[in-house]
Amino acid sequence: TGVQYCEFVIRSSYFSNLATMPVVHGGIYLTIKSKPSNSIVRVTDSIFEHQIHSDPIQSIMNLYESALLVRAVDNKKVEPNITVAVTNTKFINNERGLTFIGPFLYVNVTSCEFVDNIAMHAGAGILYLTDVSTPSYVTNCTFQTNAAGSYRPDKVIAYEDAFQVSVDEVRIHSNCCKGVISFVGKGGA
């Protein structure tokens, strides 16, 4: 039987990269499986900032990572029963602010700020990848200067030969990967 209930609470916390450390992408990645009883994720009065990749090629390959990622793993035996509430939280200068993946009972984002977040793909402020039947509410939030389909040119220093951006595609030639990424359906807050 094991644990039947999960409550994950972040309150009055600050998540940022250290100026003295290499820039990495992270923050909180939370994965929860539906249990027989409801599970709750609450994030309140917190700040997530400067969660970005230092390598623009890694940024291009980032399809869904964000400063705060909440993933619900589907359990075929149980209806979705995970609720998420993000309240009075700031997402500033991240490579994507917030991501929801999977079936949830409901998602509530209230009185949050999304400022200067960026993503090469959709959803610079919020990326929402979940079942259409999930009731979701975004209320009293501020979205300011977020940019989907963009990258940080100031981070492209030693990558001139390996990283070329044109109007509708990015060409990559590096030690980690080679190829072309075409932009299709960019969007999101």
C-alpha positions in Angstrom: 0.0 0.0 0.0 2.7 2.5 0.9 2.1 6.3 1.1 -1.4 7.2 0.1 -1.0 11.0 0.3 1.6 13.6 -0.7 1.7 17.2 0.4 4.6 19.3 -1.0 4.8 22.8 0.3 7.3 25.6 -0.7 6.7 28.8 1.3 8.7 32.0 1.4 11.7 30.5 -0.5 14.3 32.0 -2.9 15.8 30.0 -5.8 18.6 31.6 -7.8 21.9 30.7 -9.4 25.1 31.8 -7.7 27.1 34.4 -9.5 30.3 32.5 -8.7 29.1 29.2 -10.1 28.7 28.2 -13.7 25.2 29.0 -14.9 23.0 25.9 -14.9 19.3 25.3 -15.4 17.3 24.1 -12.5 15.2 25.1 -9.6 12.6 22.5 -8.6 11.6 19.5 -10.7 8.8 17.7 -8.9 7.2 14.4 -10.2 4.2 12.9 -8.4 2.2 9.8 -9.1 -1.5 9.8 -8.6 -2.4 8.0 -5.3 -5.7 6.6 -4.0 -6.1 9.9 -2.0 -5.5 13.5 -3.1 -2.0 15.0 -3.3 -1.3 18.7 -3.1 1.5 20.9 -4.3 1.6 24.4 -2.9 4.1 27.1 -3.8 3.6 30.5 -2.0 5.5 33.8 -1.5 8.6 32.5 -3.3 11.0 33.7 -6.0 12.6 31.8 -8.9 15.2 33.7 -10.8 18.2 33.3 -13.1 17.6 29.6 -13.8 19.1 29.5 -17.3 21.5 27.3 -19.3 24.9 28.9 -20.0 25.2 27.0 -23.3 22.7 28.3 -25.9 22.7 24.8 -27.6 21.3 23.3 -24.4 18.7 26.1 -24.4 17.6 25.2 -27.9 17.1 21.5 -26.8 15.0 22.5 -23.8 11.5 21.5 -24.8 9.8 21.8 -21.3 12.3 22.4 -18.5 11.6 25.4 -16.3 12.5 27.1 -13.0 9.6 25.2 -11.5 8.4 22.0 -13.2 5.5 20.0 -11.8 4.9 16.6 -13.5 2.0 14.3 -12.7 2.6 10.7 -13.6 -0.5 9.1 -14.9 -1.8 6.1 -12.9 -4.3 4.2 -14.9 -5.8 2.7 -11.8 -6.6 6.1 -10.2 -8.3 9.2 -11.6 -6.1 12.3 -11.6 -6.1 13.7 -8.1 -3.2 16.0 -7.8 -3.9 19.7 -7.2 -1.4 22.4 -7.7 -1.6 26.0 -6.3 1.1 28.5 -7.1 0.4 31.8 -5.3 2.2 35.2 -5.0 5.4 33.8 -6.6 7.8 35.6 -8.9 9.5 34.0 -11.9 12.2 36.4 -13.1 14.8 36.0 -15.9 14.4 32.2 -16.2 14.6 29.9 -19.2 10.9 29.3 -18.9 9.2 30.2 -15.6 6.7 27.4 -14.9 5.8 24.1 -16.5 2.9 21.7 -15.8 3.0 18.2 -17.4 0.4 15.5 -17.0 -3.1 15.0 -15.7 -4.1 17.1 -12.6 -7.3 17.4 -10.6 -6.9 21.2 -11.0 -4.2 23.8 -11.4 -4.4 27.3 -9.8 -1.9 30.1 -10.5 -2.8 33.2 -8.6 -1.2 36.7 -8.1 2.1 35.6 -9.7 4.6 37.6 -11.7 6.3 36.4 -14.9 9.0 38.8 -16.0 11.9 38.5 -18.5 11.5 34.8 -19.0 12.6 33.3 -22.3 12.3 30.0 -24.2 13.4 28.9 -27.6 10.1 26.9 -27.8 6.6 27.6 -26.5 5.7 28.9 -23.1 8.3 31.4 -21.8 6.2 32.3 -18.8 4.0 29.2 -18.4 4.1 26.0 -20.4 1.0 23.9 -19.8 1.1 20.3 -21.2 -1.9 18.5 -19.6 -5.2 16.8 -20.3 -7.8 19.2 -21.7 -10.2 18.1 -19.0 -8.0 19.6 -16.2 -9.6 22.7 -14.8 -6.9 25.4 -14.7 -7.1 28.9 -13.5 -4.6 31.8 -14.0 -5.9 34.8 -12.1 -4.5 38.2 -11.2 -1.0 37.4 -12.7 1.4 39.8 -14.5 3.2 38.7 -17.7 5.9 41.2 -18.7 8.6 41.0 -21.4 8.5 37.2 -21.7 9.7 35.9 -25.0 8.9 32.5 -26.6 10.9 31.6 -29.7 13.9 33.6 -28.6 17.4 33.1 -27.1 19.9 35.2 -25.2 22.4 36.5 -27.7 24.7 37.7 -25.0 25.3 34.0 -24.0 26.6 33.2 -27.5 30.3 33.9 -27.0 32.4 31.0 -28.3 29.6 29.4 -30.3 29.7 31.5 -33.5 30.4 28.6 -35.8 28.1 26.2 -34.0 25.0 28.2 -33.4 23.2 30.2 -36.2 19.7 31.6 -35.8 17.6 32.6 -38.8 14.0 33.7 -39.1 12.5 30.2 -38.8 15.2 27.8 -37.8 18.4 27.2 -35.7 21.4 25.4 -37.1 23.5 23.5 -34.6 27.0 22.1 -35.1 28.7 21.2 -31.8 30.4 18.4 -29.9 27.1 17.4 -28.3 24.7 17.5 -31.3 24.3 18.5 -35.0 21.2 19.4 -36.8 18.5 21.9 -37.6 15.5 22.9 -35.4 12.6 24.5 -37.2 10.3 26.8 -35.3 6.7 25.7 -35.7 3.8 27.1 -33.6 5.8 29.3 -31.2 3.6 30.9 -28.6 2.8 31.1 -25.0 3.1 33.7 -22.3 
